[in-house]
Amino acid sequence: MEKRLLKKIEVLRKKLYRYATTRSLVDARVVELSQELDYLLNQYQRLNKYTQLSFW
């Protein structure tokens, strides 16, 4: 699960970078991709938090 999520994050990060360097940062698609990336990063952070807590 974690590796798959990291792969999605990396793919989306690259896609966002391509869009952001060729369009305005307030372009609807750039904002949408940024929000998607935020969502995935938050998921990863929550997953990592629970994984760390399970060791205690």
Secondary structure, DSSP 8 states (H G I E B T S, - for coil): -HHHHHHHHHHHHHHHHHHHHHS-TT-HHHHHHHHHHHHHHHHHHHHHHHHHHTT-
